[in-house]
């Protein structure tokens, strides 16, 4: 028997087995590389902020203003398009005050306009005001309309910033303007970052809510319907 045919047959089989093993190893290495790349590039996501829990009411409680008796309709806060987004913005007053810059890895849980609406309604209700939404309004109820002019974290330097809020409040009764006033508050941030800005803006919003209550107390009493 000639052994050469066996040798020639074994050689291709060996080469085929070796090629299959190499292909399997390459496929396994590629799968491992893809998995490793996926882990390395996984986006951890933005850090999301809101105003935090409603602080306890200060004592003694402010009497409910007669101008908003028996209830007050608080409309949603309106404002520029930049405040109708979840993005967090800041300004470098020492470099370019006209440029609003977004934080790349920080965002609000909802838009600033929604945050302001929720907080102001909650603060007024906490003070004893019976707060209604526009969908619940009855004829003759006083209506408080609010326009946000400013809601920003402003940096005076690289290490110092403040949260500034400016709102224009208008009180209507029977579609007639009773009074209008602009409120502005600025609170220094405890840290020069997004977290410090969020806390400062919440504090400024709470201060404006107190100012609005004090303003409502100076307005004439609602006439009986």
WOPE-V814614 format. One record per helix or strand of 2 or more residues. SS is the DSSP state (hx for helix, st for strand). FROM is the first residue (numbers start at 1). TO is the last residue. If there is no record, write none. Layout:
ss->SS from->FROM to->TO
ss->SS from->FROM to->TO
This chain:
ss->hx from->4 to->41
ss->st from->47 to->49
ss->hx from->66 to->68
ss->st from->72 to->74
ss->st from->78 to->79
ss->hx from->81 to->83
ss->st from->87 to->92
ss->st from->96 to->108
ss->hx from->112 to->126
ss->st from->131 to->132
ss->hx from->134 to->136
ss->st from->142 to->157
ss->st from->160 to->173
ss->st from->176 to->188
ss->hx from->194 to->216
